Amino acid sequence: MENNQGKLLSTLLSGVSSPTITGSGDIHILNITMDSRRVTSGSLFVALRGTQTDGHQYIGLASELGASAILCEELPAELKETVVYIQVPDTAEAMGYIASAFYDHPSQKLSLIGITGTNGKTSVATFLFQLFRALGYRCGLLSTVQNQIEDEVIPATHTTPDAIALNALLAKMAERGCSHAFMEVSSHAVVQHRISGLHFSGGIFTNITHDHLDFHKTFDNYIKAKKGFFDMLPKSAFALVNIDDRRGAVMVQNTRAAIETYSLQTLASFKGKIISDTLAGMHMEVNNQEVWFRVIGKFNAYNLLSVYGAAVLMGENPEAVLTELSNLKSPPGRFEQFHSPENIVAIVDYAHTPDALENVLETITHLRHGNETVITVVGCGGNRDAEKRPKMAAIACKYSNRVILTSDNPRYEDPLDILQQMQKGIPPIDYKKTTVIPDRREAIFKACSEAKPEDIILIAGKGHENYQEIKGIKHHFDDKEVLREALEH
């Protein structure tokens, strides 16, 4: 990422705690990169220890390509006289502060709100983005689905980009006059210091359930990662937590931010109650005001409450907020509905954790008003937390009349192995109602062919994704496209 004028190295290091500098800090840095292949004259090369490779292996190459400075945890055996070496205990953490300084601290020029939790992050971030634009502000969005600066869409590769890309995006938002930015904060991003050096005006906690144990190893580590976000919030920020989640209080134990709460079950700063929930919309009471929303489901009631709470905490008029919220639609692939000419209802949802799948299926159960058959098509991703596979199958069986287990993003695993692990969660009583169809397209067509008028089909797991990842290659595959085609047939 480049900065045409460049920045003095000593200025970039002002926020970094105890760096050891070999050489002069009085040089200009024109760009920062973690990729040795992108090093040019005037680069600061960051030797980052990643999950796949260790950037320290490429220090020599970066020096040869003309790097002016190297940020590392260990100095190389041979030091080049023309290169300045900055040694720090953690390059990932230092990189966040350096990237922030390089782009003139863009997060301080915006109201930056971070949303963390297992489920609901994308919906909450997207709702906030839509709401504040409707209220007349220029806004930016950083989410799993996409990054957006006003109307410009920038495809997302990670839930939270790396610190350099993140600050470059925030700088672009500030340049374009954005006053607000809403950002999903993943647990990986906290642990990998991708958000180091950022200034948040507020943080929102949605909920926490088992996920990403392939990365964090234990549930306790996962909780600590989420809590780490609230630990770093400044005194000037707010920390808005779902108090109905038993770990809501844990999240804010050590925060300096002003603690606020939202709930459907108990007393809270922002209290909601569902009056009625139908396929057409949801009637709610929010802080004693009755409102009709176009989005549905208990999980969305929580999402809307957190958005309402955050907006009010940011100084917006409560009635204006509720008026605009009542017009919002769900983000792509989040409980997105499709109707066939025969009145079959099909829902595409990103639910890829046991808790998210249960939330969606519980909502469908509440929306049933007769003897509609519920058909669920679900799979599990490869090279991810394998513990959840049998649980996902068990939940699908518990709430559905028919279950079709299929492939999701198998990545580098054999889809049949994943499906076998899922099958272990099926109770013997439910064997008859379960079918295994590894081909996802075939599975969706099968569900549609079996459905009768009024029946409800759920296609779970991939939501907004328009690809299927197999052996490192992303093949075009969009649940919504396939579903539309299958419903027409």
C-alpha positions in Angstrom: 0.0 0.0 0.0 1.6 3.3 -1.1 1.7 6.8 0.1 3.1 9.1 -2.6 4.8 11.6 -0.2 6.1 9.0 2.1 6.4 9.2 5.8 9.4 9.6 8.1 10.2 6.3 9.7 10.6 7.8 13.2 7.0 9.2 12.9 5.7 5.8 11.9 7.3 4.2 15.0 5.9 6.8 17.5 3.1 4.5 18.5 5.2 1.3 18.7 6.3 0.3 22.2 10.1 -0.2 22.7 11.4 -0.8 19.2 15.1 -1.5 18.8 16.4 0.4 15.8 19.6 -0.5 13.9 20.3 2.4 11.6 18.6 5.8 11.3 14.9 6.5 11.8 15.4 9.7 9.6 14.4 8.0 6.3 11.3 8.3 4.2 9.0 5.2 3.8 7.0 5.2 0.6 5.0 2.0 1.1 4.5 -0.9 3.6 4.1 -4.5 2.6 4.2 -8.0 4.1 4.7 -9.5 0.7 8.4 -9.6 -0.3 7.4 -9.8 -4.0 5.9 -6.3 -3.7 9.0 -4.7 -2.2 10.4 -1.7 -4.1 12.8 1.1 -3.3 11.5 3.0 -0.2 9.5 0.0 1.1 9.1 -1.0 4.7 9.0 -4.8 4.7 7.1 -6.5 7.6 8.4 -10.0 8.4 5.1 -11.5 9.6 4.8 -14.9 11.1 1.7 -16.4 9.4 -0.1 -19.7 9.7 1.4 -20.9 6.4 4.8 -19.1 6.1 7.2 -17.1 8.2 8.1 -13.7 6.6 11.5 -13.8 8.3 12.6 -16.2 5.6 12.2 -13.4 3.0 14.2 -10.6 4.7 17.2 -11.3 2.5 15.1 -11.1 -0.7 13.3 -7.9 0.5 16.7 -6.3 1.1 17.9 -7.3 -2.4 14.8 -5.8 -3.9 15.5 -2.4 -2.3 13.6 -2.3 1.0 14.7 0.7 3.0 13.6 -0.8 6.3 12.7 -4.2 7.7 10.3 -4.7 10.7 11.1 -8.1 12.3 11.1 -10.1 15.6 14.5 -11.6 15.0 17.4 -9.8 13.3 18.9 -11.7 10.3 22.5 -13.0 10.7 23.7 -10.6 8.0 22.7 -6.9 8.3 22.9 -4.8 5.2 24.3 -1.3 5.7 21.8 0.4 3.5 18.8 -1.1 5.4 17.3 0.1 8.7 16.2 -2.8 10.9 13.4 -2.4 13.5 13.2 -5.2 16.0 9.9 -5.6 18.0 8.4 -8.4 20.2 5.4 -8.8 17.8 5.5 -7.6 14.2 1.8 -8.1 13.7 0.9 -5.8 16.6 3.5 -3.1 15.6 2.3 -3.2 12.0 -1.1 -2.0 13.1 0.3 1.1 14.7 2.7 1.7 11.8 -0.1 1.3 9.2 -2.3 3.6 11.1 0.4 6.3 11.3 1.3 5.8 7.6 -2.3 6.6 6.6 -2.6 9.6 9.1 -4.7 7.7 11.7 -7.9 7.4 9.6 -9.9 5.6 12.3 -9.7 8.9 14.4 -11.3 10.8 11.5 -14.5 8.6 11.6 -16.9 7.1 14.1 -15.7 3.5 13.8 -18.0 0.9 15.3 -16.8 -2.7 15.7 -19.1 -5.7 15.9 -18.0 -9.0 17.3 -19.6 -12.3 18.2 -20.2 -15.7 16.6 -23.5 -14.9 14.8 -25.1 -11.7 13.6 -21.9 -9.6 12.9 -22.7 -9.2 9.2 -26.4 -8.4 9.7 -25.6 -5.8 12.4 -22.8 -4.1 10.5 -24.9 -4.0 7.3 -28.0 -2.7 9.1 -25.9 0.1 10.7 -24.5 1.0 7.3 -27.9 1.1 5.7 -29.4 3.0 8.7 -26.8 5.7 8.9 -26.9 6.3 5.1 -30.7 6.6 5.4 -30.2 9.1 8.2 -28.1 11.2 5.8 -24.5 10.3 6.6 -21.7 9.2 4.3 -20.6 5.7 5.5 -18.2 2.8 5.0 -18.8 -0.9 5.6 -16.2 -3.7 6.3 -18.0 -7.0 6.3 -17.7 -10.7 5.4 -20.0 -10.1 2.4 -18.3 -7.0 1.1 -16.5 -3.8 1.9 -18.3 -0.7 0.8 -17.6 3.0 0.6 -20.9 4.7 0.0 -22.1 3.0 -3.3 -18.7 1.5 -4.3 -18.4 -2.2 -3.5 -15.0 -3.7 -2.8 -15.0 -7.5 -2.6 -14.1 -8.9 0.8 -11.5 -11.8 1.2 -11.5 -12.0 5.0 -14.0 -11.0 7.7 -11.4 -8.4 8.8 -8.6 -7.4 6.3 -4.9 -7.2 7.4 -3.9 -4.0 9.2 -2.3 -2.4 6.1 -5.4 -3.0 3.8 -7.7 -2.0 6.7 -6.1 1.4 7.2 -5.9 2.0 3.5 -9.7 1.4 3.2 -10.4 3.6 6.2 -8.2 6.3 4.7 -10.2 6.1 1.5 -13.4 6.4 3.5 -12.2 9.5 5.3 -11.0 11.0 2.0 -14.4 10.6 0.5 -16.1 12.4 3.4 -17.4 9.4 5.3 -18.3 10.2 8.9 -19.1 6.7 10.0 -17.6 3.2 9.4 -19.1 -0.1 10.6 -16.8 -3.1 10.8 -17.1 -6.8 11.6 -14.3 -7.8 14.1 -13.5 -11.5 13.9 -11.7 -13.4 16.7 -8.8 -14.1 14.3 -8.4 -10.3 13.7 -8.1 -9.7 17.5 -5.5 -12.5 18.1 -3.6 -11.6 14.9 -3.5 -7.9 15.9 -5.2 -6.8 12.6 -7.1 -4.1 14.6 -4.1 -2.8 16.6 -3.7 0.9 16.4 -7.3 1.5 15.5 -9.5 4.0 17.4 -13.0 2.6 18.0 -16.0 4.9 19.0 -18.0 1.8 20.1 -18.1 -2.0 20.2 -21.1 -4.4 20.0 -21.2 -8.0 21.2 -23.9 -10.2 19.6 -23.4 -13.7 21.1 -20.9 -16.5 21.4 -21.1 -20.2 20.6 -18.7 -22.8 19.4 -16.8 -21.8 16.2 -13.3 -21.5 14.8 -11.9 -24.1 17.3 -9.7 -25.3 14.4 -7.8 -22.0 15.0 -8.3 -21.2 18.7 -8.0 -24.8 19.9 -10.2 -24.3 23.0 -13.5 -22.5 23.6 -11.9 -20.5 26.4 -9.3 -19.1 23.9 -12.1 -18.2 21.6 -13.9 -16.3 24.4 -10.7 -14.5 25.3 -10.2 -13.4 21.7 -13.6 -11.8 21.6 -13.1 -10.2 25.0 -9.7 -8.8 23.8 -11.7 -6.4 21.5 -13.5 -4.9 24.5 -10.4 -4.8 26.6 -8.8 -2.5 24.0 -11.7 0.0 23.7 -10.9 3.5 24.9 -12.7 5.3 27.8 -14.5 7.5 25.3 -16.2 4.5 23.6 -19.3 2.5 24.4 -19.4 -1.3 24.8 -22.9 -2.5 24.0 -23.5 -6.2 24.9 -26.3 -8.7 24.6 -27.0 -9.4 28.3 -29.1 -12.5 27.4 -26.0 -14.3 26.4 -24.4 -15.6 29.6 -21.0 -14.4 28.4 -22.2 -10.8 27.7 -21.1 -9.7 31.1 -17.7 -11.5 30.8 -16.9 -9.5 27.6 -16.9 -6.2 29.5 -15.3 -7.3 32.8 -12.1 -5.3 32.0 -13.2 -2.7 29.5 -12.7 1.0 30.1 -15.6 1.8 27.7 -19.1 2.9 29.0 -21.0 -0.4 29.4 -24.5 -0.6 27.9 -26.8 -3.6 27.5 -29.6 -4.9 25.2 -32.1 -7.7 25.9 -35.3 -9.5 25.0 -35.5 -11.2 28.4 -34.5 -8.9 31.2 -34.0 -5.2 32.2 -31.5 -3.5 30.0 -30.5 -0.1 28.5 -32.3 -1.2 25.3 -35.2 -3.6 25.9 -37.2 -5.4 23.2 -40.2 -7.8 23.0 -41.5 -9.7 20.0 -45.3 -9.2 19.7 -45.7 -11.3 16.5 -43.5 -12.9 13.9 -44.6 -14.0 10.4 -43.1 -14.6 7.0 -44.1 -11.1 6.1 -42.5 -9.3 9.0 -42.0 -8.9 12.7 -44.0 -6.7 15.2 -41.9 -5.6 18.1 -41.9 -3.4 21.1 -38.6 -1.5 21.5 -38.1 0.6 24.7 -41.9 0.9 25.0 -42.4 1.9 21.3 -44.3 -0.5 19.0 -42.6 -1.0 15.5 -43.2 -3.2 12.5 -40.0 -4.6 10.9 -39.6 -6.2 7.4 -37.0 -8.6 8.8 -38.1 -11.6 10.8 -36.9 -14.1 13.5 -35.8 -13.8 17.1 -32.1 -13.6 16.0 -33.0 -10.5 14.0 -34.8 -9.1 16.9 -31.5 -9.1 18.8 -29.7 -7.7 15.7 -32.2 -4.8 15.4 -32.0 -4.1 19.1 -28.2 -3.8 19.0 -28.4 -1.5 16.0 -31.0 0.7 17.6 -29.0 0.9 20.8 -25.8 1.8 19.0 -27.5 4.5 17.0 -29.0 6.1 20.1 -25.7 5.9 21.9 -24.2 7.7 18.9 -26.6 10.6 19.5 -29.3 9.8 17.0 -33.0 10.5 17.6 -34.7 7.3 18.8 -37.9 7.8 16.8 -36.0 8.6 13.6 -33.9 5.5 14.1 -36.9 3.2 14.5 -38.6 4.8 11.5 -35.6 4.0 9.2 -35.0 0.6 10.8 -38.6 -0.5 9.9 -37.7 -0.1 6.2 -34.5 -2.2 6.2 -34.2 -5.6 4.5 -31.9 -8.5 5.4 -28.4 -8.5 4.0 -27.8 -11.0 1.0 -27.9 -14.6 2.1 -29.3 -13.9 5.5 -32.8 -15.5 5.8 -33.3 -14.5 2.1 -36.7 -15.7 0.9 -37.7 -17.0 -2.5 -41.2 -18.1 -3.6 -42.2 -20.5 -6.4 -45.3 -20.0 -8.5 -46.8 -23.0 -6.6 -46.2 -21.1 -3.3 -43.2 -23.1 -2.1 -41.2 -20.9 0.3 -37.4 -21.3 0.0 -34.9 -19.6 2.4 -31.2 -19.2 1.8 -29.2 -18.6 4.9 -25.5 -18.4 5.8 -26.0 -20.4 9.0 -22.8 -22.4 9.2 -22.6 -23.0 13.0 -24.9 -25.2 15.2 -26.3 -22.1 17.0 -27.0 -20.2 13.8 -28.7 -23.2 12.2 -30.8 -23.8 15.3 -31.8 -20.1 15.3 -33.0 -20.2 11.7 -34.8 -23.5 12.1 -36.5 -22.4 15.3 -37.7 -19.3 13.4 -39.1 -21.4 10.6 -40.8 -23.6 13.2 -42.5 -20.6 14.8 -43.6 -19.3 11.3 -45.3 -22.6 10.4 -49.1 -22.3 10.7 -50.2 -25.8 9.6 -48.7 -29.0 8.3 -46.0 -27.6 6.0 -43.1 -29.9 5.5 -39.7 -28.4 6.3 -36.9 -29.6 4.1 -33.3 -28.7 5.1 -30.3 -28.9 2.8 -27.1 -28.5 4.8 -23.4 -29.3 4.7 -20.2 -28.4 6.6 -17.0 -26.8 5.5 -13.7 -28.7 5.2 -10.5 -27.9 7.1 -12.6 -26.2 9.8 -13.9 -27.1 13.3 -14.9 -30.7 12.8 -16.7 -30.9 16.3 -19.7 -29.1 14.9 -20.4 -31.6 12.1 -22.5 -34.2 13.9 -24.2 -31.3 15.9 -25.3 -29.6 12.7 -26.9 -32.8 11.4 -28.6 -33.5 14.7 -30.1 -29.9 14.7 -31.3 -30.3 11.1 -33.0 -33.6 12.0 -34.6 -32.1 15.2 -36.4 -29.3 13.4 -37.0 -30.7 9.8 -39.3 -33.3 8.3 -36.7 -34.1 5.6 -32.9 -33.5 5.7 -30.5 -33.6 2.8 -26.9 -33.7 3.8 -24.6 -32.3 1.1 -21.2 -30.7 0.3 -20.4 -27.2 1.4 -16.9 -25.9 0.8 -14.9 -29.1 1.2 -11.6 -27.3 0.7 -8.8 -29.9 0.9 -11.0 -32.6 2.6 -12.8 -35.4 1.0 -16.6 -34.4 1.0 -17.6 -38.0 1.8 -15.5 -37.9 5.0 -17.2 -34.7 6.1 -20.6 -36.2 5.3 -19.8 -39.4 7.3 -18.9 -37.3 10.3 -22.1 -35.4 10.0 -24.1 -38.7 9.8 -22.8 -39.6 13.2 -25.0 -37.0 14.7 -28.2 -38.4 13.2 -30.4 -40.2 15.8 -31.5 -43.7 14.6 -35.1 -42.6 14.7 -34.3 -40.0 12.0 -32.3 -42.3 9.6 -35.4 -42.6 7.3 -35.9 -38.9 6.8 -32.2 -38.2 5.9 -30.6 -38.5 2.5 -27.0 -37.9 1.6 -26.4 -36.3 -1.8 -22.8 -35.0 -2.1 -23.4 -32.9 -5.2 -24.9 -29.6 -3.8 -26.7 -28.7 -7.0 -28.4 -32.1 -7.1 -29.3 -31.8 -3.4 -31.0 -28.4 -4.0 -32.9 -29.8 -7.0 -34.0 -32.8 -5.0 -35.3 -30.6 -2.2 -37.4 -28.5 -4.7 -38.7 -31.6 -6.5 -40.0 -33.1 -3.2 -41.6 -29.8 -2.0 -45.3 -29.3 -2.2 -47.2 -26.0 -2.1 -46.8 -24.2 1.3 -43.7 -26.3 2.2 -40.6 -24.6 3.4 -37.1 -25.3 2.1 -34.0 -24.1 3.9 -30.6 -24.1 2.0 -28.1 -23.5 4.8 -24.4 -22.8 5.1 -23.2 -20.7 2.2 -25.7 -17.7 2.0 -24.1 -14.9 0.0 -21.1 -17.0 -1.2 -21.0 -17.4 -5.0 -18.4 -20.2 -5.1 -17.6 -23.6 -3.9 -14.0 -24.2 -2.7 -12.6 -27.6 -3.8 -8.9 -28.5 -3.5 -7.8 -24.8 -3.3 -9.9 -23.7 -6.3 -13.0 -21.6 -6.1 -15.6 -22.9 -8.6 -18.6 -20.6 -9.3 -21.6 -21.8 -7.3 -24.4 -19.7 -6.0 -27.2 -21.3 -3.9 -29.6 -18.6 -4.9 -29.0 -19.1 -8.7 -29.4 -22.9 -8.4 -32.4 -22.5 -6.2 -34.2 -20.1 -8.6 -33.5 -22.6 -11.4 -34.8 -25.5 -9.4 -37.9 -23.7 -8.3 -38.8 -22.9 -11.9 -38.4 -26.6 -12.8 
